[in-house]
Amino acid sequence: PSAWKPAGKDVPQNLLVIDTTRPIEVAAFDQKGTVIILGQHELGYRDIEKGESRIYDLRHQKWTQNITITKDLFENLTNKGFSLIRLALFIGMLVLPFFLYAMFWIGYLISLLFGALIVWAIAKLNGHTMTYGRAYRAGVFLLPLPLFYDWLVTAAHGRTPLIFSLILAIMAFINFPRTPAPVTPETKPEEPTPEPKNAEGTEKKQ
């Protein structure tokens, strides 16, 4: 087929020639204009890229039974082969979007192994105490905006991991704001001493 021919390269006219009338010779590839020759006892193959030809003697193989290749058998096998290829391509087109979607998320979840460190560091800086596991789970919920940005720039000109991490850091700052320092006996402000009162409940005046 024309679609199989590499651009700018001269390739043989035929993909396969069956000739059981004589042994396969190297010169037969050019004479018959083919890539593969199937003979009565041999199988020949020509590597177009390297310009090398190889001929294999099938009689040394351990066949369980003799096989007679006829035109009808060849056409039947070819039709079944192309039918299987078409079916595989059809199934592949159905499965490919789900596979790519899964790989997309797996890639980001792996990237989040580093992103969780960013979330953990910013939360720690703002006075929040958390484990790495909690920071990773928080990073999953913070992913939508960085992912949206990443999708836009990837569609435009390519991914920029630094800006992706920067957006994730900003989201962490927003979701983990700085908390006031806890009040301790050392930091607790002194309360004013109340004025003493007399028996009537009024303050004594000096």
Secondary structure, 3 states (H helix, E strand, C coil): CHHHCCCCCCCCCEEEEECCCCCCCCHHHHHHCEEEEECCCEEEEEECCCCEEEEEEHHHCCCCCCCCCCHHHHHHHHHHHHHHHHHHHHHHHHHHHHHHHHHHHHHHHHHHHHHHHHHHHHHHHCCCCCCHHHHHHHHHHCCHHHHHHHHHHHHHCCCCHHHHHHHHHHHHHHHCCCCCCCCCCCCCCCCCCCCCECCCCCECCC
